[in-house]
């Protein structure tokens, strides 16, 4: 609700599906040189190096399973993975923004 107007309705899973916001995937990858990205990462995938061995990727809903398969394939140097789907706050902000009208 925003000022008495329904912004969105549904379970958090339904809202995530509707919003189609990216899932944030953080991977601890061993053996990467400074500025290097993992070879299994698809070309053009949005990727950030956070520090030494941490790589953060914003994966579109339809890409996250393939990305996780690539990251965890045999021979991969991934030591740890954290997967963070869009939070309730991010969903709320998304749906509020979608209701804004141009002035």
N, C-alpha and C positions, 0 to 999 in steps of 0.2 A: 504494500500500500504506500502511496505517496499523495499526501494531501487529500485523502479520501478516495483516491482513484486506484483501482487494482492495477498493479504493474505487471505481475505475473502470478501464476497459480500452478501448483503441482508439487510433487516430491522433489527433493534435491536432485535425484537422478534425472527426473523429467526436465527440470530446469536446465541442467547441464546439457542434455540432449538438444533442447531448444536453442540455447545460447550458442552452442558450437564453439565455445572458447577453448583455447589450447590447454593441454595438460602439461604441467611443468615437470620435466624429468631431469633429475640430477644424478650424475654418474661419477663415481671415483674411478679414474682410469690410471693405471700405472704405466710408466714408460713413455709418457708424452713429452716431447721437447717443448720449450717455450713457444707459445703461439700455434702449436700444432693441434689439429683436430683429428679425432679418430678416423681411420680409413673406412670403417663401416658406415660412417655417417653419410646419408644421401647428399648429393651435391645440392647446395643452395638451402639446406635445412637451417633454420634459425638456431644458432649455437653461440653460447658465451662461455668463455673460460673465466671461472670465478677466482681461482687461485691454483697454484701448482698442478694438482691432479683432478680438480673438480670441473666437470663440463655440465652446463645447463642447457637444455633444449626445450623449446616450446613446440610440442607436437600437436598437430591438428587431430581431432578425434579419429579420423579415418587412417591416420599414420602411426598412432602410438603403438599398436600391437606389432606391426612390422618393424618399427624402430627398436622395440624391446627384444624381438627375435634377433635382429642384427647385433644388438649390443651384447647379448648373452650367448651368441654362437660360440661353438668350440674354437678355442684359440684366442678368444677375446681377452683383453687386458682389464676388463671391468671388474673391480673389486667390490663395489657396493652400488646400490640403486635406491633412490627415493623417488616415488611417484606422487605428485600433488595435483589432484584434479582442481578445477576452479572452486574457490571457497564460496560460501554463502554471501560474503561481502562483495566478492568480485561479480557474482551473478546479479546481485541487487544493483550494483553500479552499472552493469551492462544493460539491464532492463530499464533502469532510470534513463540512461543515455538514449536508448532506443525510443523513448517516449518524448524526448525533446523535439520541439519544432523549430525550424530555422526562423530567425527574426528578420 
